[in-house]
């Protein structure tokens, strides 16, 4: 799924409260602090989701279908959505995004608006509904549900005409009204057809349908709530601001200036997005998955890792085993926070924002110094402790503020820098060689406004 930058004339349309509830701010002194909506904040705290690419391409051994495939080719003989969602839950994913329709236009639900769907397949005698089974499994197992609906449709004859917008909205309506609560609606900008024949999507109309039917759902990628990180490697940049200039999609809504627009990192556990037998020996290693985790979740982003079911309709054993190995390392690493509840001091602090708040394990408290530069938080580990991972979190409910920091360890004679960074945001994870120290401190070198440090932690990753 290659992403293309959306083209088209930017319409200066005022959309009232359609999306403005998503972009809030507060004034601190003379500075405007942009803050996330409650929905964006809750989404960020989920940290990881599982993409599920499954459909006609699974059976044709392709990544992009032509739209001419015979629905009878779709026949997963052992499809078990509960297995998919159980695997997601076990691996630590808090939500899933299912490809309800990919570029070939084949629909995984009992849509009323095309015959190119599971209703004309032999699977479940034409009565099956993958979306329904996944949504039900999510509800029962405790994983949030989202879906991907490809704007580009190589099968639908109305594509490129105004009728396609009505078709697309009708399908959105089905997905938003018949399958329970939806966390995220995922649109991409892929197009591989003839130049100049790309449909001019009615994004405003699509957003209106979503806001009306699922007002808490977040619109991702080609939408105003969540942005694409910019690559399909699962890697966010070292400097990663959730506050961005209003995008094309915001401007369509009449929104300009700075907005809260957090990044989602999508990447597949395999080279391809759909399952291919030839890739069974190319599943990413534990080390690679760990690197992705530290460079996505650990860089103020949310990770969306694709795990594609096979032609039987099951997640393959090799993928499951790799996820379990990865989860085991993460659980072992973050089981012990050496800084938790240890004595903490600071260069300064505001009332009710004392240094101990950063190590109390509570997400609603934070340490906040009196100024924006040169302030420090010191943790007394009380005995020599060996660690190689540091975690810092900001209280992003009140915005993202830190623009540069460093972490130092006391070697008995002097403070030695063990890590440097720029942005923190929801979560920043720094890795370094083993350090043994009794005292560690976080130094805020500069910030856009008074820092609010929600958490500081130290861990040991054993490779």
N, C-alpha and C positions, 0 to 999 in steps of 0.2 A: 504494500500500500504506500506508494510514493505520494507525498503531499505536495500540492501545488499551491502557490500563493493565489488566493482568490482575486479575480479581476472584476471590474465593473465599476460603474459610476457610484460614488458615495452619495447617498441620499440624505439630505438634512431633514430627518423625520423626528419629530418630538413624540415620544412614546409614553409620556406620563409615568405612571408607576410600574410600567411593564417590567423594567429591569433596574430602575433606580434604587429599589430596595436592596440591590446587590452591592451598591457602591456607596459606602458611607464614610464620613470623615469627622474629625474632631479637631478643634483648635487648641494648641498648647503654646501659650505665649503668642508669638506672631507666626507660628508654623502650623500648617495644615497637615494633620496626620490622617492618612487614608487607612481605613480599617476594613477587615473582611465582614461580609454578612454572616449571620449565625449559620447559614447553610454552608458557606465556604469554610468557615472555621471547623465545623463538624466533619466536613469532608477531609480537610487537611489532617485531622487527628486520626483518620482511618489508616493513613500511612501507606497501605498497600492494597491493590486490587488485582484480580486475575482476569485478563482478557481471554475470551473463549472464541477462537476462530473455528467455525464449523459450518459446513454447508455443502453446496454442490461441488466446490473445489476439492473437498475432501475425497470425493469419489472420482474426479477427473484428473487428479494428481497435478493440479494447477494452482497458481496463486491468484490470477485474474481470469475469470471465466468470460465467455463470449456473449452469454445471454441466450444462446440457441440450444442449450443443453436440454435433454429430455428429462422431465421430472421423475420418470421411472428409474433413473440411475441412482436416485437418492434412496438408500435402503440400509440404514444402520441396524443390523440384526440384534444387537444387544444394548441399545442405547439406555444409559442409566444416568439421568441427571443428578440423582442423589450421590452417585459416585463422584461426579465432577465437583459438586459443591462440598462434599465431605473432604475431598482432597484440598480444595481451596481453604476450608476452615482449618484443617490440620497444618497446612503450610503457613498460616498466619495472615491470609488475605481476608480483608473485612468486607469486600464487595466484589462483584463480578460484572463484566460488561460482555454481553453476548452479541455476536453478529447476527441480528435478526434478518438482515438482508445485506448481501455484499453487492459488488458492482454488477454481477451477472443478473441481478434482479430476482433471484430465487428466494422465496420467502419461507421462513421456518415456522410460520404460524398459519392458522386457518383464516387468511385474509379474504375479504369479500370482493377485493378489487382487482385481482389477477388470478389466472389459472396456473401461473408459474409458481407453484408452491407445493408444500408437503401434501396438500389435499389430493394431488394427482400423482403421488408417489405410492409405491407398494408398502411403505413403512406404516405400521399400525393400520393397514388396509385403507390408507388415505384419511384416517381419522385422527392421526397424531398431531401434536402441537409441541414443538421443541421449546418455544418460548414459555408456554404454560408449565411444562414440566420443570424447566429451570427456575422460573419464578416461584413455583410451589416449593421446590427443594430449598431455595434460598430462605423462604419464610420459615420452613420447618427446622432448618439447621442453624439459622441465625446469621446469615450473610446478606448484605444489602444487594439489591438487584438494579442493574442498568443495562441499556442496550445500545448497540451500534446500528444505525440505519443509513446505508450508503445513499448520499444524494445522487450520485451518478448511477444510472440504471441502463444497462446495455440491452435489456429485454423490452422494457416498456416503450410502446410505440409513440406515446405522447411526449416522451422526453424531448425537450427543446421547444415545446409549445406551452401556452398558459394552462392547458389541461393537465400538464404534469404537476404543477403546483397543487392543483386540487387533489390529484391522485396521491401525492406525497403527504398532504395534510390528512387525507382520509386514513392512510396507513398509520401516521403518527397517532391519530385519534384512537384507532384500535389498540395500539400498543400502550397508550397512556390511560386507557379506561378499562381494560379487560384483564390486567395482570398484576394488580395491586400497586403498592408504592414503588416508585421509580426514583433511584438516587441520581442517576446520571444519564443524559442523552448525548451520544457521541456521534458527531458529524465530522467527516474528513473532507478534504478538497481534492481528492484524487480524480483524475480524468485522463483517459488515454485514447479518446476518440479523435475524429478529424479536427484539425485546427479550425477555430471559429465556430464550431458547432456545440460548444458547451452551453448547457442551460443556464440562464440567468435566474438563479434561485431566488425565491421570495423569502429571504431569511427572516424578515420582519413577520411575515405571516406564519412561518414555522414557529418562531419564538412565541407568538401570541397563543398558538394552540398549546404549546407546552406550559406557558405560564397560567393559562386558564384551567387546564386539566390536571396539572401536577405542579402547583406553584412552588414547591420546595425542591423540585428537580433542578440539577445543575446542567447547563448546556456547555459541552466541552468542544474544544478545538476550533471548529467554525462556529463559535458562539461567544457570548460575553462573560462567562463565568470561570472557565478553566482554559488555559492556553496550552498549546503543544510546545514541548520543550525545544523542538527544533531538530531532532534527530531520532533515529529508531534504534539507538544503541543503549537506551536506558540511562543516559548520562546527562546530568544537569551541569551547567557551568559552575566554577568555583564561586564566582560572584553571581548570586541569583536573587534578584529583588522580586518579591511578589507584587510590589507597586510598579506599574507600568504606565506608559502613555496609552491613552485610549486607542484601541485597535479599529480597524475597518468595521468590525462587527459592533463595537460600541458607538461609533459615529453614525451607523445606521439608526441607532436608537436615540440620536441626539445627545449622546454623552461624549464630552471632550475632557481634556486635561488628564490628571492622574487617576488611575483606577486600581482596585485590588484585583489582580489577574494572575493567580498562582499557576505554577507549571505542573504538568503531568508528564511523566517519562514512560513512554510505551516501548516495549522491546519483547522479542519472542525468546522462549527458552531453547528454540531450535533456529536454524538459519532461516527457514520460511515461517510464514504466519499460519498456514494450514498444515495439517499432518501429511507427511510423505514418508513412506517406508524407508527410502534411501537415507533419511536423516536420523534414523534411530540411533546411529552411532555418533551423531553430531550434537547431541544435547549438551548444553553449556555445562562446564565443570562447576564444582562447588566454589572454587576460587574465583571464577568469572562471575558467578551469581553474587558472591560476597562483594566483589568490586562494584557491581551494579548497585547493590543495596547502599553501600557507602557513598556512591556518587549520585544517588537519586534521593532516597529518604534522608541520607546524611548531608544533602545539600539543599534543604528547604524545598523539596519536591515530593510528589506522591508517585510511587512506582506502580505501573500497570504492566504486569508480566503476563505475556501470552502463553497459555498451555493448551495446545489444540488436541481435541479428541480424535481418535482414529476412525477407520471405516466401520468398525464394530459399534461405534458410539461410546467408546470408553477412553479414558486417559490411559496411555500406555504405561506399562510397568516401569520402563526406564525413566520416564518423566517423573513418576511418583517417587521412585527411589531417590532421584536427584533432589527433588524438593524436600524430602525427609532429611537427607544428609545436610542440606543447606539450613533447614530449620533447626536442626540439632546444634549446629555451630552457632547460630544466632542466639538460641536459647541459652546455651552454655556461656556465651560471651556476656550477655546482658542480664544474667541471673544475679550478679553481685555488683552493686554500685559502691565502690570503695569510699565515695564521698558522702553517701547517704547518712544524714543525721550527725555528721561530724561537726566539731566546733568551727564556726565561720566568723570571720571579721572582715571589715571593709574600710576603704578610705573614707567613705561617708555613706549615709543612707537617709532616706526620707522617712517621715513618720509612717508606721505600719508597713514599711518595706525594708525590714532589717535583713542583714546578710544571711541569717539562718533560713530565710524563706527559700533560698535557692537550693537548699539541700534537704528540705523537709519532705520531699516526695509528693507534694500536693500541687496540682496543676493550676489552682486558682490564686496562689501566692507568688510573690516575686521580690527580688532585691532591686532597689532602684536608688542609685547614688544621686548626689546633688548637682552634678555637672555632666557634661557630655564627653569630656576628654581626660585621659590620664587616671581615671578611677579604677580601683582594683577590688577584687573579691578574693580573700585568702581562706583556704581550707586546711585545717590541721588534721592530717590523717592519723596522728597519734602514735604511729609506729611505721618503720620502713615498709613501704607498699610498692609492689611492682605492677605496672599497668602500661598499656600501649594504645588506648583509645580514650579520647575525651569527648564529652557531649556537652553542648550548650544549647539552651532553648530560650527564645524570647517569649514574652507574654503577648502573642500576636493579636489577641482580641483587641488590644489597643494599638495595633500597627507594628510595622517592622522598622527598626531604628538604627541598629548597629551597622556601621560601614567598615570598621576595621578593629581587630583585636589580636591579642597574642596570649598564649598560655605559657607559664613559667613554672619550673620546679626548683626547689631549694636543695642545693647539693651539700649543704652543711657550711658553706662559706659564701655562696652567692646564688642569685637567681639566674637560672639558665633557661633560655627560650627553647621550648620543645615543640611548639606549633604556632603558626601564624595563619590568620584568615581574614576574610573581608566580611561578607554578609553572614548572618546567623539565621534569622527568620524562625520558622517553627522548630527546626532542628538542624544543628550542624554537628557532624561527627568528624573528628580529626584522628587519623592513624599515624603512628610513629613507632620507632624502635622501642623496645622495652626500656622503661624508665623506673628507677627505684627512688622514692623520695618520701619524706615525712610531711612536707608542706607543698602545696600547689596553689597557684593563683591565676586568676583570669584578669587581664588588664584590658580595659576598654580604651583603645587609642583614639577613636572618634566615633561619633554617632550623629544622626540627623536631629535627634531630640533626646531627651532624658532616657537612658536605657532602662528597660524593664526585663530583668533576667529571671525567667521562670524556673530554670533548672540548670545545675552544673553536675556532671557525673564523670566518673573515671572507671574504666573497665579493662579487662584483659582478654584479648582475642588470641586464642591458641590455635595456630594454623596446623 
